[in-house]
Amino acid sequence: MEPVQIFLMLVAAYIVYSCFITISQGTIGVVTMFGKYRRILTPGLNFMIPIVEQIFRRVSIQNQSMELQFQAITSDQANVHFKAMLLFAVLDQREETIKNVAFKFIDNSSLVQTLVRTVEGSVRSYVATKKQSEILTLRRDIVEAIKANLDNTLETWGYHLIDLQMNDISFDEEILKSMAQVVASNNLKAAAENQGQALLITKTKQAEAEGNAIKIAAEAEKEAALLKGKGVALFREEIAKGMSKAATEMQSVGLDSSVILFSMWIDAIKHFAENGNGNMIFLDGSTDAMNRTMKELMGLQNQNKGKLQ
């Protein structure tokens, strides 16, 4: 074969070979013709017009992730450091979506830079409205707020947000120390309040117990005094009844009832002598004193008779 024929055969083989292109699984090929969008190529073996059509970009439809690290400032001027993980992917495999992804940014690094700055801006805007004491308890709220803003923005670029995780939220060392001191002081305050409440309860219970004891003792003393008074009254009543009965019997046999009073007076003197703590008893032994004492005892007897009648 002549060299020209061989050359033509090689050129023809190259052209035929260039008509076929393979697109990997998880990738969509974007084809342009003379710099203008032409069509998309799905995974597998595809036909292209050699020289005229070209692969402008291979768009990955697989999930993509990136780690972010940035800081924000709270409303009370505290620095907060964030470490986050962002997971996103192409919204769908429709032609318009793939065109949007392929031509929205000049390259993938521009997309990443814009995405990072968008997340940082959303976090900083949200954190700026909160105080440092609220940040640690608002992890879920921060994520939800960023997702709401970021997902809409990504859809205009042909992407959608799959997940956003705040892996770490921390403060400057000085702020951490001050927060630890606040927690410690709050714990001491709570412990003091609990101790005061316990002491108050103890004192209250003691006072109630003492009050109940005094009340019980007073009731017992009142009852004892009442019973004692009743006993004395019954004792006197029985004495009066006995004396009245004895006097009646003595009068029935012609004896003077004053003998009973004289006997009681003698028994009283005897009782004083036996149970008194002193060594001497002074008595007026004159006849006038005796008559006066007998008259008083008889007057007492007459008074008791009147009460019994």
Secondary structure, DSSP 8 states (H G I E B T S, - for coil): --HHHHHHHHHHHHHHHHTEEEE-TTEEEEEEETTEEEEEE-SEEEE--TTTEEEEEEEE-S-EEEEEEEEEE-TTS-EEEEEEEEEEEES-S-HHHHHHHHHHSSSHHHHHHHHHHHHHHHHHHHHTTS-HHHHGGGHHHHHHHHHHHHHHHHHHHTEEEEEEEEEEEEE-HHHHHHHHHHHHHHHHHHHHHHHHHHHHHHHHHHHHHHHHHHHHHHHHHHHHHHHHHHHHHHHHHHHHHHHHHHHHHHHHTT--THHHHHHHHHHHHHHHHHH-SSS------SHHHHHHHHHHHHHHHHHHHHHH-
